[in-house]
């Protein structure tokens, strides 16, 4: 089985470890003074963060895609527990798909989306909520989160 790998450069490792442990509902499997890694089975991902010269800080956005509404509800609960502002977009059209989604940013402003895709769309995005989304240089539909 394949596993998604994501590596994110962060400003404050301990703050980010607390955030991601809450978001994922799991502690890191590896922790070093400048690095932490989660080997998760749900979602199946090798997710690493590092501080300092190992990684350039930030990425555009990341996402957790779920298979059903029950899983989405679970992830939404974790977003709320992570003690950060959550943008609840709800039903929307983005990237030629119809989805239910919410957004959150981590302590360094990296945007995460949690979403359940429930249909195809013929347009890139036509939801009224899209006017609050990313700046013009973005490739997809990440919102502006304070």
C-alpha positions in Angstrom: 0.0 0.0 0.0 1.3 3.5 -0.8 1.7 6.2 1.8 1.7 9.9 1.2 4.8 11.8 2.5 4.6 15.4 3.4 7.5 17.5 4.8 6.9 20.9 6.2 9.4 23.4 7.5 8.2 25.1 10.7 9.3 28.1 12.9 8.7 26.6 16.4 9.0 22.8 16.5 7.4 22.2 19.9 4.4 24.4 19.1 4.0 22.6 15.8 4.3 19.2 17.5 1.5 20.1 19.9 -0.7 21.3 17.0 -0.1 18.3 14.7 -0.5 15.8 17.6 -3.9 17.3 18.3 -4.8 17.4 14.6 -3.8 13.8 13.9 -4.9 12.4 17.3 -1.5 10.8 17.7 2.0 11.6 19.0 5.0 11.6 16.7 6.7 8.2 16.2 10.1 10.0 15.9 11.2 13.2 17.7 14.5 14.9 17.5 15.7 18.4 18.5 14.9 19.7 15.0 12.6 17.1 13.6 9.4 15.1 14.2 7.6 12.4 12.2 4.2 10.7 12.3 3.7 7.4 10.6 0.0 7.4 10.4 -2.3 4.7 9.1 -5.4 6.9 9.0 -4.8 8.8 6.8 -2.0 6.7 5.5 0.9 9.2 5.5 4.5 9.8 6.5 4.2 13.3 7.8 7.4 15.1 8.9 8.1 18.6 10.2 11.5 20.2 10.7 13.0 23.4 12.0 16.1 25.2 10.8 18.0 24.5 7.6 16.3 21.2 6.8 13.3 22.6 5.0 12.1 25.9 3.7 9.3 27.1 5.9 5.9 26.5 4.5 4.0 25.1 1.6 0.8 26.2 -0.2 -1.7 23.9 1.5 -2.2 20.3 2.4 -5.4 18.3 2.8 -7.0 15.3 4.4 -9.5 13.7 2.1 -12.0 11.3 3.6 -14.3 8.6 2.2 -17.5 9.4 4.0 -19.4 11.9 6.1 -18.7 10.1 9.4 -14.9 10.4 8.8 -15.4 14.1 7.9 -17.2 14.6 11.2 -14.3 13.0 13.0 -11.7 15.2 11.3 -13.8 18.3 11.9 -13.8 17.5 15.6 -10.0 17.4 15.5 -9.9 20.7 13.7 -11.9 22.3 16.5 -9.7 20.7 19.2 -6.5 22.1 17.6 -7.3 25.5 19.1 -6.9 27.5 15.9 -9.5 29.4 13.8 -11.5 27.1 11.5 -13.1 28.4 8.3 -16.2 26.2 7.7 -16.8 26.4 4.0 -19.4 23.7 3.8 -20.6 22.5 0.4 -18.6 24.1 -2.4 -17.1 23.6 -5.8 -13.4 23.6 -6.1 -10.9 22.0 -8.5 -13.7 20.6 -10.7 -15.2 18.7 -7.8 -18.1 19.2 -5.4 -17.0 18.8 -1.8 -17.9 19.5 1.8 -14.9 21.2 3.4 -13.4 23.2 6.2 -10.0 24.9 6.5 -7.5 25.6 9.3 -4.0 27.0 9.5 -1.2 25.6 11.6 0.9 27.8 14.0 3.1 28.9 11.0 0.1 29.7 8.7 0.3 26.6 6.6 -3.2 26.0 5.3 -5.0 22.6 5.7 -8.3 21.5 4.2 -10.4 18.7 5.4 -12.9 17.5 2.8 -15.2 14.9 1.4 -15.7 14.9 -2.4 -19.2 14.0 -3.3 -19.4 14.7 -7.0 -17.8 16.1 -10.1 -18.2 19.7 -11.4 -17.9 21.2 -14.8 -16.3 24.4 -13.6 -13.2 25.0 -11.5 -15.2 26.7 -8.7 -18.6 28.4 -8.6 -19.5 28.4 -4.9 -20.3 31.8 -3.3 -17.7 31.0 -0.6 -14.9 31.1 -3.2 -14.6 34.9 -3.0 -12.9 34.4 0.4 -10.4 32.0 -0.9 -6.7 32.2 -1.8 -4.8 35.1 -3.4 -4.4 35.3 -7.1 -1.1 33.5 -7.1 -2.5 30.3 -5.6 -2.9 27.2 -7.7 -6.0 26.0 -5.9 -8.6 26.9 -3.4 -7.0 27.7 -0.1 -8.8 30.4 1.9 -7.3 33.4 3.5 -7.2 32.6 7.2 -6.2 35.2 9.8 
